Amino acid sequence: MPLTPAQVGELRALLGESGVLVSEPARFTYEADALTVERHPPDAIVLPRSTDQVCAVVRWARTHGLPVTARGAGTGLAGGATCEQGGLSLSLNRMDQVLSVDEARQFAWVQPGVVNLALSKHTQPLALHFAPDPASQQVSTLGGNAATNAGGPHCLKHGVMVNHVLALTVVLEDGVAVRLGGEACDSPASDLMSAVVGSEGTTAIVTELCLRLTPDAEAVQTLLLDYASIAQACDTVSQVIAAGIVPAAMEIMDRHTVGMVEAWLGLGLPTDAAAVLLLEVDGPAVALPGQVERIRAIAAAQSVRSVRVAKDAAERLALWKGRKSAFGAYGRAHKGFTIMDGVVPRTRLAEALERLYAMAAAHGLEAGNVFHAGDGNLHPHVMFDPSDARAQAAALEVSHDILRMCIAMGGTISGEHGVGIEKRPMMAELFTPDDLAVMERVRAAFDPDRRLNPGKVLPGGGGCGEVHSRGSYERVAAMALRPDVEGPWI
Ligand SMILES: Cc1cc2nc3c(=O)[nH]c(=O)nc-3n(C[C@H](O)[C@H](O)[C@H](O)COP(=O)(O)OP(=O)(O)OC[C@H]3O[C@@H](n4cnc5c(N)ncnc54)[C@H](O)[C@@H]3O)c2cc1C
């Protein structure tokens, strides 16, 4: 419900005229994230510029009994930033400054609206970068990355967001700002940061982050391996790790994905391959040739058809651009599709893929895959015609079943995208009532009145499966490839 003129006036007194948006077009713009089948316009959008302003807005919302949903770039794929219960959409985009960089101690303080890739560009002259690299890194914000505990191709070796957050400034539901964690390696206090990182904005609003920076590797080798069978690609992945090699990244794209990416970007990918494995090793220059030879031998035992080694930085960036544009390539090529984010043990990838392709085929649907193979983190896309209600329902059913299969195989329902609205009902299939009850109690300790992103994550309604249909695909495509943003893509 739109705010009253008096309420708008009060908010503008706190944030200035341009800090509050209430027009229909604005509310329409903020009614969804990348899960565009869930649309709930906020009552108003507020755009603070400082922690103090966030505190003031949260206190104001408390007085008026309104929910507050933090929002970064809105690239979330699970409906996390959607204002399901109305209230304020609190956009952190104007808080977009890198506050300081400590080169010697290798960390940076940033505001939450800094775009992921912008931090690495900022620290590039120091030969430092920010390791977690979601494929949305040209657009998504570090605040959103922390709130979803985002992953990315290079998180295999370097760890996901939670491994890179040293400290946070957060605003609690009563409008008080507190500092969690610290610049030092260890903190004598309880690790309350863990209750915020990955909480999808349900425990606190992040207004500053202290993030670990990673030195650039001395040398990097990027390989594209091409297989006649996706099972051989998967087996290469688990055997490389079993051999004691930890590559910086191991990503698989199946035939469907390769075809779409190649049709879009023309990178010279082998479109007749059943799957390609993009594998990168980094470290001391002296160590890499030996590792590459061992990987070649493992791949040869899996009947690899060809191994393309990027000859220079430009070719490496092109290969990564292809991988990181894959979601967008689906958006370009298909009117409707679901995206799952299930995880299975790495050793069972081949079996999981075989089963999920069969599940889709049994409903007359096609599935495609692009995924963080090293982490066992699948991203099955199930394509459907959005004008066909039966096909959409079938795609959702298949998507449900894929996540159930992941649970049954000893995996989980989200490797990185979060739960938001769409995976919320699946939580009860993964966790026991006691597990969920303790999560609810932790949340209540932070937010007793459930005003911070209310209703999200823990079960209580909603659908299942991240569904993208006509109208949404352009958004996903635009998020995946912004022509105005240059690399490094890695
Ligand atoms: C093309 C594409 C590729 C993607 N690839 C990946 C990938 O490789 N890995 C991956 O992990 N994800 C990926 N995603 C999903 C998405 O980009 C991530 O979840 C990302 O971390 C969301 O960041 P955001 O700034 O867009 O946050 P939003 O979508 O705006 O918000 C996400 C959640 O975080 C909360 N939130 C946002 N900011 C704050 C804050 N300051 N304080 C508290 N809570 C906050 C929101 O309330 C919401 O619950 C991809 C998405 C797209 C469209």
The ligand as a MOL file (V3000), in Angstrom:
LIG
                    3D

  0  0  0     0  0            999 V3000
M  V30 BEGIN CTAB
M  V30 COUNTS 53 58 0 0 0
M  V30 BEGIN ATOM
M  V30 1 C 23.4010 -13.8500 -14.6680 0
M  V30 2 C 23.5100 -14.1930 -13.1930 0
M  V30 3 C 24.5670 -14.9730 -12.7580 0
M  V30 4 C 24.6900 -15.2980 -11.3970 0
M  V30 5 N 25.7680 -16.0340 -10.9740 0
M  V30 6 C 25.9340 -16.2820 -9.6560 0
M  V30 7 C 27.0790 -17.0060 -9.1830 0
M  V30 8 O 27.9530 -17.4170 -9.9540 0
M  V30 9 N 27.1920 -17.2060 -7.8560 0
M  V30 10 C 26.2580 -16.7460 -6.9640 0
M  V30 11 O 26.4180 -16.9450 -5.7620 0
M  V30 12 N 25.1660 -16.0830 -7.3920 0
M  V30 13 C 24.9690 -15.8310 -8.6920 0
M  V30 14 N 23.8710 -15.1470 -9.1250 0
M  V30 15 C 22.8650 -14.7090 -8.1330 0
M  V30 16 C 23.1120 -13.2910 -7.5570 0
M  V30 17 O 23.8930 -12.5080 -8.4460 0
M  V30 18 C 23.7980 -13.3700 -6.1890 0
M  V30 19 O 22.8950 -13.9490 -5.2750 0
M  V30 20 C 24.2770 -12.0220 -5.6490 0
M  V30 21 O 25.0410 -12.2460 -4.4770 0
M  V30 22 C 23.1470 -11.0540 -5.3170 0
M  V30 23 O 23.6990 -9.7530 -5.1400 0
M  V30 24 P 22.7850 -8.4510 -5.3460 0
M  V30 25 O 23.6050 -7.2560 -5.0370 0
M  V30 26 O 22.1360 -8.4640 -6.6490 0
M  V30 27 O 21.7230 -8.6660 -4.1720 0
M  V30 28 P 20.1340 -8.6200 -4.2340 0
M  V30 29 O 19.6090 -9.5490 -5.2550 0
M  V30 30 O 19.6920 -7.2120 -4.3000 0
M  V30 31 O 19.7890 -9.2010 -2.7900 0
M  V30 32 C 20.0440 -10.5450 -2.4830 0
M  V30 33 C 19.6770 -10.8130 -1.0140 0
M  V30 34 O 20.5690 -10.1100 -0.1610 0
M  V30 35 C 19.8720 -9.1950 0.6850 0
M  V30 36 N 20.7160 -8.0100 0.7640 0
M  V30 37 C 21.2050 -7.2630 -0.2670 0
M  V30 38 N 21.9970 -6.2920 0.1990 0
M  V30 39 C 22.0080 -6.4070 1.5460 0
M  V30 40 C 22.6380 -5.6790 2.5950 0
M  V30 41 N 23.4220 -4.6440 2.3490 0
M  V30 42 N 22.4000 -6.0760 3.8650 0
M  V30 43 C 21.6160 -7.1360 4.1400 0
M  V30 44 N 20.9940 -7.8500 3.2010 0
M  V30 45 C 21.1960 -7.4940 1.9160 0
M  V30 46 C 18.5360 -8.9770 0.0170 0
M  V30 47 O 17.5330 -8.6390 0.9660 0
M  V30 48 C 18.2870 -10.3290 -0.6230 0
M  V30 49 O 17.7540 -11.2100 0.3250 0
M  V30 50 C 23.7150 -14.8300 -10.4740 0
M  V30 51 C 22.6450 -14.0550 -10.9220 0
M  V30 52 C 22.5310 -13.7370 -12.2710 0
M  V30 53 C 21.3810 -12.8800 -12.7170 0
M  V30 END ATOM
M  V30 BEGIN BOND
M  V30 1 1 1 2
M  V30 2 1 2 3
M  V30 3 2 2 52
M  V30 4 2 3 4
M  V30 5 1 4 5
M  V30 6 1 4 50
M  V30 7 2 5 6
M  V30 8 1 6 7
M  V30 9 1 6 13
M  V30 10 2 7 8
M  V30 11 1 7 9
M  V30 12 1 9 10
M  V30 13 2 10 11
M  V30 14 1 10 12
M  V30 15 2 12 13
M  V30 16 1 13 14
M  V30 17 1 14 15
M  V30 18 1 14 50
M  V30 19 1 15 16
M  V30 20 1 16 17
M  V30 21 1 16 18
M  V30 22 1 18 19
M  V30 23 1 18 20
M  V30 24 1 20 21
M  V30 25 1 20 22
M  V30 26 1 22 23
M  V30 27 1 23 24
M  V30 28 2 24 25
M  V30 29 1 24 26
M  V30 30 1 24 27
M  V30 31 1 27 28
M  V30 32 2 28 29
M  V30 33 1 28 30
M  V30 34 1 28 31
M  V30 35 1 31 32
M  V30 36 1 32 33
M  V30 37 1 33 34
M  V30 38 1 33 48
M  V30 39 1 34 35
M  V30 40 1 35 36
M  V30 41 1 35 46
M  V30 42 1 36 37
M  V30 43 1 36 45
M  V30 44 2 37 38
M  V30 45 1 38 39
M  V30 46 1 39 40
M  V30 47 2 39 45
M  V30 48 1 40 41
M  V30 49 2 40 42
M  V30 50 1 42 43
M  V30 51 2 43 44
M  V30 52 1 44 45
M  V30 53 1 46 47
M  V30 54 1 46 48
M  V30 55 1 48 49
M  V30 56 2 50 51
M  V30 57 1 51 52
M  V30 58 1 52 53
M  V30 END BOND
M  V30 END CTAB
M  END
